[in-house]
Structure formats: structure tokens, C-alpha cells
Amino acid sequence: MTTTEKPKTEKDFVARLADAGEEALQRIADLPGGQKALTAYNDLKTRVDDLGKKVRGIDALEERIFKLEKEVAALKKGKAPARGQAPRKPAA
């Protein structure tokens, strides 16, 4: 088998598979309720894509929260009054 034969065979296979898929989709659309099913599938695909985008953004949010928690902890350490001493009020 030469290198020129392999891509041609793969292209033929992929082209046949694509044609078969297109024919299957057309047959589904022609069935009663088929158009509704295809619309529902496309809507589901869109929603899953949107959900995937939102989930990918969670990592960035978690990283920001971690940094903010560290900053808050550092601020708490720096501003905490010494134990056992109450803040003094100025004499009136």
C-alpha cells in the first residue's frame, strides 16, 4: 500500500459516512415528530455548550476566591487587638 492510496481510502470512507449521516438525518426529519426531535436535540446541544462554558469559568472564580480568602486572613491577623486589653476610651 502506498502513501497516496491511504488518504484516498480514508477520504472515501469519511465521505461515505458523512453521506450516510445526512441521509439518516433527512429520514428522521421526514418521520412524524422527527422534526420536533431534531429541534429538541439541537436545543439540548446548545444548552450543553452553554453549560460547558459556564463550568470552565468556575476554575477562574475559585482561584479568585482563594486569593481573596488569603487577603482577608492577612487583614484579620494585622488588625486583631491584643487579647486581654480593651481599647481605651479618651477621658471626657
N, C-alpha and C positions, 0 to 999 in steps of 0.2 A: 504494500500500500504506500503510495507516495504522499507527500505532504499536500499536494494540490487536491487529492481526492477526499481527504478527511474534511476540510472545511465545506466542500460542496455537499457531502453527505449530511453534515450537521445542519447546514442551511436548509436542505431538503426536509429533514426531519422537523426542524423548528417551523418551517413554513407550513408543513402538513399539520402539525399540532396547532398552530395559530388558526389555520382554516377550519379545523375541526372544532376549535373553541368558539369561533364566530358562528359556525352553523348551529352549535348547541345553544348558544345564547339566543339566536333567532328562533329556534324551535321553542325554547322556554317562553319567549315573549309572545309567541303565537298561541300558547295554551291558555285556557280560561284561567284568569287570575295570575297568569305568568308575568304580565306587565307590572302588576302590583308587587309580586315577589321580587322582581328586579329592582323596582324603586325602593323597596324596603332594604334590600341588600346594599344598594348604593348609599342610602341614608345611614345604615349601620357602619359602612366603611368610612364615611365622613366623620361620624361621631367617634369612632375608634381612633382615627387620625388625630382629631382634636384632643382626645383624652391623652394620647401618647405625647403630644406637645406639652400639655399641662404637667404630666408626670415628669418629663425631662426637666422642667423648671423647678421641681421640688428640691433637687440637689443644690441648686444655687441658693434657694431660700434657707435650707438647712445650714449651709455654710455661713450665711449672713447672721442667722440666729446664734450660731456658735460664737462668732466674733462678738456680737452684742452681749451675750452672756458673760464672756470673759471681761469685757469692758465694765459691765455692771458690777461684777465681783471685785474688780480692781477699785472701782469707786467706793464700794462699801468698805473695803479694807482701809482706805485712806481717810474716810470721813467718820469712822466709828469712834465715839468718845471713849476715853479710858473708863474701865469698869470701876464702880465704887465711888466715882466722883460725879456729882450732879453739876450741871452748868450753873455758874454763879450769876445771880441777878445783880445788876448795879443798884447801889443804895439810892433811895429816893430823897 
